[in-house]
Amino acid sequence: MASHGDLRAPAGDGKTASGPLETEFLVVGAGPAGASLACFLASYGLKGIMISAAPGTADTPRAHITNMAAQECLRDIGLDQEVEQVSSQGHCMVHTRWCHSMAGVEYARLFSWGNDPQRKGDYEEASPCSPVDLPQTLLEPILVRHATHSGFKTRFDTSLTSFSRDAASGAITAQVRDNLSGAEYAIRTRYLFGADGAQSQVVKQLGIPLVRKPGGGLAINVLVRADLSHLVDSRRGNLHWVMQPDREHPAFGWMALVRMVKPWHEWMFILFPEQGSAPDMNAPRDEYLKRVKEMIGDDTPAEILGVSKWFINEIVAERYDDDEGNIFCLGDAVHRHPPFNGLGSNTCIQDAFNLAWKVAYVHRGLADPSLLKTYSAERQPVGKAIITQANDSFREHFHVWEALGATPKDLAERTQILSRLEAEGPEGRAGRKAFREAIHSTRHEFHALGIEMGQHYESAAVAQADEPAPYAVPARVAEDPVLHLHRNTYPGCRLPHVWLNTAVPSTPKSTIDLAGHGKFVLFTGIGGGAWKAAAATVAAELGVPVDAHSIGFRQDWEDFYFDWERLRGVEESGAVLVRPDRFVAWRCQEVVGDADACAARLKGVIRGVLGFKE
């Protein structure tokens, strides 16, 4: 296997004796977006400063589903194992349920997060990783600790108040305030990253337009300590919709989504107030506790640990960067949506993974600054898609509520609709059919492999000129692109996961693990030796790390299952070039001549992907 020196070598951290603090990278925000960006930048040996207005890491669980796409990003820097050690996994995530109370009767359940026997194979084919349930309270400390130990100085209780740019040098001076002392000081930086959440100061000052759709109203998070372990053996799952249409309810607690935080003694009761409720609605803590106990449904002791509010948004920024090319926004600063589909922190992490390698390459002079423009070009359409899907998944639940009779104001009407589900005859059959179909439609939240992993980028960092036809998906995927993933090597798509091994079998290796790690990777096969030689030549000439691997019978890696042969999309002697973020940059159907000819072609492609003009 040919390889080149690792791009991820230590870099200096400039200091000044007086005046503003000096750094090359300033990350504003230490949530999943900002902290993961600091981790990914640090993996390239880059050092900087990360500030957060918050007093510390998340104090409420917030995001929790960590999907396979985000896991692959964390796997790139060795954090996936640490994540798995503190997360809840498949056996805790097997179902989503609809019930009258946690201890009471159940209406329906749905296999979730890859646990459906009919979908398990799809998930296992898609990635070497698995979905996990990891509350933000546990994820953020992992990220912040790793970033801090790897070269990023972190300051909490520190707010960005404004920033300015020097017209001559392009350097940015950020004015920040220590929230404890009130002291203000300046940080001078080459790059500014706005990962500062829904009220982003960076987005506001840049004047980035936000596309807003009408919100879905208020939700109230009630964090509860209650040992429900006596219930879960027959009710195993991490999401439980509790609806009591046949009972009166307080305005603040029309229904609830009860979410596992820590199995099985900590829970988030996400209360949905009556439709049209005032956004400033409040209730005494004892009233919240009374409603929580009604929803538990037995005499289990319960304690409220905290109460917070959030609003169901559908907002995406029109762009993720500024015109000058050294200010970038990511995470909730540019896409805001409800937690349905579990796309929040996952998209934040993937924003950061896309951005980090581009910044590192430009910073080291290995790429033209124009490469940085591809960050917004690639990730903004993803943000637009995920805020739409998260809200569509929320809206799909409306049909469940209607079928169970939860929506009418009148108690008698609600009770009648609910009881109809038990009735014989045409009316009962119609009610049960509507309920069954409504439950079935929520699959788009719980098995959405397509929206989670099926991104296709189109930008100047993707070379499609050698493709004989435009990108297209098979009919099965096109029928429901949210549920189904199209695994392929078309430029702009995610590298497919395939298990490989050696001729004398040892530990299997995923294509995902051969790629990434800050390098370009070229895959070829029998007859593609010229590509391997070309990779070494181009790496030496450009100073860009390029690994090459041959897959096939008695090659570097054996394709024992013939999966790579089925998915590679090129002939045995062809080439598939993968970017450091594991998205396919380019492919060539066959070898194009000797090593010199292959080197000339490969060099031109990589230079083009990196933004250099011929």
N, C-alpha and C positions, 0 to 999 in steps of 0.2 A: 504494500500500500504506500503510495506516495503521500508525503505530507510536507507542510511548510511550517516554519517557526510560528509559535503562538502569538496572536495579536494581543493577547491579554497579558501584557507586561506592565510592571509598576510605572506610574506616572507621578510627577512631582506635584506638590500642592503649594502654590505661591503664597507668600506671607508679606506683610508690610508692617513696618515699625510704627507708623502713624497713619492717620487718615482712615478711609473705609477699610473694613475687612476685605481681603482679596480671595476670590475663589473663581474657578472656571465654570463650576456647575452649581446653581442654586435651585433646589427643589422646594417649592412652597406646598406644603401638605405632606403629612406622614401617614396617610391612610393606605389602603391597598394599592392605589395608583402611584402615589409619590414614593412610598417605601419600596415597592417592587422596582420602580425605575431606579432608585438609588442602588438597589442590589444589582440590577443588571448593568448599570454603568460601572459599578465597582468591580464587576467580573472582568471588565476590560482594563483594570488597573487605574481607572479614573477616580479622582477624589473630589469631594465637594462638601457643601453644607445643605442640610435639610432642616427646614423650620416648620413648625405647626402652631397654629393659634390655640389648639386644644391643650389642656393641661397634661395629657398623656395619651397613651393608646386608647382604643375604643373601650368605653365602660358599659356598653350594651352590645348584645350579640350581632345585631344588624344582619349583614350578609352572612350566609352560611354554606350554601352549596358551592363546592369547588369542583368544577367540571374537568374533563380530561384535557381540554385545550389549555386551560390555565395550569393544570398539573404538569403538562409537558414543558411549559415555560419555566416553572420552578425546578423541574427535573434537570434542566439545562445547567443550573448552577448548584445542583446537589441538595436542594431544599425539599424535594418531594418526600424523602424518607422522614424528615423531621415533621412535615405536615401530617403524614400518615400516622405517626406515633401519637399525636394528640387529637386526631379527628375520630369521628364516628363513621363507620364504613357500612358496607352493603347490608349486613344483618339488621342494622338500625334504620335503614332507609328503604325497606322493602315495599312499603305501601304508602299511599295517600288514602285517607278514609273520610267518609261523611257519616256523621252520627248525631244522635240526640244529646248525648253527653259522653264524656270520656269513659264513664263506667256503664253507660246505658246502651240502648239499642243502636244498632248500626243500620245505615241506609245503603251504603255501597262502599266498595274499596277498589283501588286501581293499583296495579304494580307500577313502581316508579323507579327512575334513575338506573335503568338497565337491569332491573330485577324481573321484568316480564320474561317468562320462558321463551316467548316468541321474538324477543328483542335482544336477549343476552348475547347471541352470536354477533349481532351488529356492533355492540359495544366492545366486545373482545377483539373484533377485527379492526376497530377504529383506532385503538391506542394501546400502548403498553401500560398505561395508567388506568385508574378506576376513579369514578366520582366519589367524593367524600363529603361528609357534613362537618364543616369546620367553622364555628362561629368567629366573627371578626375579632372578638375579644382574645382569641387564641392565635389567629393568623397575624394580626398586626405586630405583636411582640416578636414573633419569629422573623418577620421582615425587617423591623427596625433594628433588632439585635444584630442580624447579619450585615445590614448596611453599615451600622456603626463600627462593627469589628473589621469591616473591609475598607474603611477609609472615608466614610461620610460622617461629619460632625453633625449631631442632631440636637436641636434646641426646641423644646416644647414651650408653651405659654409665650410664643413669639409670633407677632402678627405682621404681615406685610401691609404697609399703609399706602405706598405708592412706589413707582419706579420711573426712571428716565433713561434715555439712551443718548450716548455721546455721538453726535453726528459724524465726527471724523473717524473714530475707532470702532464704532458700533457697540462698545462696551455698555453694559447696563448697570446703573446704580439703583439698588433697591433700598428704600427706607423702611426700616423695621422697628417694632416697638416691643420691648420686654413687658409683658402684661403684669408681671409681679411688681417690678420697681417703677414702671412707667418710663424708664429710660429709652431713648431712641438712638439708633445708630444706623450706619449705612453699610451695605455689602455691595462691593463692586464685582460683577461677574460677567463672564463671556456668554453664558447661556442661562436663561430663566425658564423654569418649567412650572406651569400653573396646574397643580394637582390639588387645588384648595377647595374642592367640593362645590356644593350647589350655590353657594353665595360667593363664588370665585372673584376675588379682587383683580386677578390677572385678566380674566375674561371681560370684566366690567371696564377696566382701563383701556384694554385694546379695542373695546367697542365691537366685539365679535357679535354679529346678529344671532339671535336664538329663534329657532322655529318652535313655536308653542302650539299645542292643541289643548282644548279644554281639559282640565284635570278631573280625576275621578273621585275627588273628595278627601275626607279626613280618615286617618286610621290611628288607633291608640295602642301603643305597645305596653303591655303590662308584664313585666318580668316576674316570674313566680317560682318560688321554691316549694315543691310538693313531690313527695315520693310516690310515683305512680307505677312502681315496678310490679305491683301485684296485678296490674291490668294489662301489661304490654305483651305477655306471652301470646295472648289471643288477639292482640290489637297492634301488632308490631308495625311501626312506621314512624316517620319523622314529621309528617304533616297530617293534622286531623281537623277537618271542618266540623264545627259544632253548630247545629241549627235547631232551634226549638220553635217551629212555627205555631205549635198548639199551646204556647204559653205567652203571657204578657212579658215584655222585656223593657228595661230602661232604655232611654233614647241613645245613650252612649254605647250600649252593648246589644245591638240588633242580632249579631252573630259573631263568631270568632273563628280564626284560624289558629289552632293550637300547635305550636311548633316545638319540637324537641330541641333543647339547647345542649344539655348534658344528660345522657341516658342514666337513669330515668327519673332524675330528681330536680332538674331545672328546666323550665318551660317558658316560652313566650306566648302569652295570650294576646293575639293581634285582634283587637276589638274593632268591628266596623259599626259606626253609629248609623242611625236611621238616615236614609237618603235625604239630602237637603239640610243636614244639621249644620249649625254654625261652626266655623273653623276654630273659634275660641272656646268650644265646649269643654267643660271640666266637670269632674265629679269628686266627691270626697273619697279618700283612699278606702274607707270601710265599705263604700258602695261598690267600688271596683272589686274588692275582696269578696263581697257577697255574690257578685255576678260570676266571678271565677269559680267559686264553690258550686254554684248552680251548674256550671258547665263541666266541672269535674264529675259531679253526679253521685258522689258517695261522701262518707264522713272523713275523707283524707284531710289531714291538717295542711294548710297552705299559708304561705307568707309572701307578701309582695315585696320584691327587692327594688323595684323602680318602675316609674311610669314616664313614658315619653310619647310625643306625637310625630307623625309624618304625613305628608300629602302625596297623593297618587298623581304623579306628573307624567307628561309626555313631551319632553323637551330635548332638542338636539341643536348643537351649534352648527352654523353653516360652514365653518372651517375651524381647524384645530391649531392654526399657527398665525403668525403675523407676517407682514410683507417683507420684513428684513431678514428673516430666516434664522433668528436665534432666540425666539420666544415660542414655546409650544405648550398647549393645554391638553390635558388628558383626564380620564376618569369622570367622576360626577360633575366636574366643571363643565364638561361638554356634552354629556348624555345623562339624562335624569328620567327615571322610570320606576315603576313598582317592582318588587322583588320576584314577581312571577317568572318562571323559567330559570331562576337563579343565575341571571346573566350579569348582575351588577359588578361584584368584585372580579369576576372572571374576565369581563371585558376590560376593566381597569388594568389588570395584569397583562393582558394581551396588547393593549395600547402601548404599555411601557416596553414590552419585549420588542415590538415593531420599531419603536423609536430609538431604543438604546443602541442597537448595532449601527444604525445610520449615523447617529451622533458620534459614536466612537470612531467610525471609519473617516468621517469628515474631519474630526478633531485631529486625527493622526495623519491627515493629508493623503489618505488612501482613496478617498472619494471626493468628487466635486461637491461644493455646497448645495448644488441643485438637487442632490439626492434627498436632502431634508424635506423638500417640497412633497415628496412621495408619501410622507407620513400622513398628512391630512388627506391626500388623494386616496389612500388605501383605507384608512381607519374611519373617516367620516361616514362613508356609506355603510360601514359595519355598525356604527353608532345609530344611524338612522334606522337600520333594519332591526336592531335589538330593542330600541325603545318602542317600535311599532309592535313587535312580537310580544314583548312583556305586557303591553296594554291589551293586545288582542287576547292573550291568555287570561287576563283578568276579566275581560268582557265575556269570554266563553263561560265563565262561572255564573254569569247572570242566568243562563238557561237552566243550570242546576237549581239555583235559588227559586226560579219560577216554577220548575217542576215539583219542588218540594213544598211550595206554597209559602215561601218565606217573604215574598215581596208585598202582598196587600197590607194595608194599614189595619183592616178589620180582623180581629182575632177569629171570629166565626168563619170568615171566608178562608183564612189561612188554614184553620183546622179542617175545613171541608176539602180543600185541595190535597192536604196531606193524607187524609183518610181515604180519598179516592184511589190512592195507590194500592189499597187492600181490596178494592171492590171488584166484583165479578162483572162481566159484561163489557160492551164496547167502550164505555167511558173509562173503566178501570184499565182496560188494555191500552187505550190511547195514552192515559197518564203514565203508565209504566214504560211504554215505548218512548215517550218524550223524555222521561227521566234517564232511561238507559242510553239514549242517544246523547243527552247532555253530558253524562259522565264520560262517555266514549270520546266526546270532543275535547275533553281536557287532556288527552294524550299529548296535545301540542305543547303543553307545559312540561310534562314529565318524561317524555321520550323524544325531545327535540334535537336529535343528533345533527340534523341539517343546519339549524340556526346556530348551534354551539360550535360546530367544527367545519362547516361547509363554506367558509368564506372563499371568495374568488377575487383577487386583487387585479385591478387594471391600472397601471401607472407606468412611468418611465423606468421604473426599477424592475419591470417584467418585460422580457423579450419574446414577443409573439410573432415576429416577422417570418420565422421559418415554419410556422404552423400552416398546414394546408387548408384549414377550415376554422371558423370562429368557435369559441368555447360553447359547448352545449352539454346538457345533461341527459341521461337516459330517461325514457318515458316514465319508469317507476318512480324515479326521483322527481321528475318534473310534475307529476301528479300531486305530490305533497313534499315540497322541498324543505319544509320545516322538520318533518319527521325523519326524512331519509338523507343519508350522506352519500355523496358521489365520490368514491375514492379513486383518484386518478393522478396523473403527473402533468396535466396540462399546465403551462406556465401561468403562474398566479394562484395556483391551488396549493393546499397544504400537502406536504410530502406524505404519502400513505405509509402507515405502519405495517411492516412485514417482519415476521420472525425469521432470522437467518442463523446459520450455524457454520461450523467448520467441517471439513471432510471427515475428520475423526471427531465425532460430536463432542461438544463441551457445553458450556452455558450458552443458551440462545442469546442472540443480540438483535435488537430492533433497529430497523433503518433510522428510527427517530434518534437513537443513541449514537449512531454513526454520524449523523448530521448535527448541525448546531454548534455549540461551544465556540462561538465567535468566528467560525470559518465558513468559507464556501466549500461545498462537497460535490464532487462529480461521481456519478454512478455509471458504470458501463458493464460490458459482459464479454463473452468469448468473441475475439476478433477486435476488441476495442483497446488493445494495448497501446495504440498510438495516442488515445485520449489520456491514458495514465501518464505517459511521457509528457504530453502537452500540459497537463496540470502542473507538473513539477516545473516545467519551463516558464509557464505564465506566472506561477507563484514567485519564482525568482526574479523575473523581469519587473513585475508590478509591485512586489513587496506585499502582496495580498495573500493571506493564508488560504490554500486550496488543497484539500485532501481528495484522493481518488480511490475508489473501491470498485473492484470487479466482482460481479455477482453471476454465478452460474456453475455448471458442472466442473469441479476441480479448480475453481477460481478462488479469490480471496475469501469469498463467502458463498456457502451453498444455499440454494433456494429449494430446500427439501420439499416444501409444500407446493412449490411452483406458483406461489402467490405473486412474487415480484414479476415473474414472466407474464402473468395475467394482467398486472397493473402498470407495468413500466411504460407502455405506450410507444416504445421504440423497438427497433430490431436489436439482436444480440450485440452488435457492434456499435449501437447508437450510444448517445450520452444524455443523461438527465442532470442538469446543474441545479443545485439547491442553495438558497441564500442562507446566511447565518440564522435567520429566524425560522428556518425549516419550511419556507415556501419555495416552490419551484420557480427558478428564474428563467430557465430556457431548456429546451431539449432539441436534439438532432437525431433524425431517424437512423442514420448509419455513419460509420467512420467516413471522413471526407478526404482520405488520402494518407500520406505518411505523417509522422509526428510533427513535422514542421507545418504542414497544412492544417492539422488539427489545432496546433498551438496558435496559428494566426487567427483561425475562426474563434477559438475560445477566448483569446485575448481581446478581440474586438467585442465579443458579447459581454465579458465581465466589465470592460471599460464602459460600455454603454449602460449596463445596469448600475454602475457606480456614478453615472451622470456625466462622464467625460464625452465630449463631442469629437468625432474623428475629423 
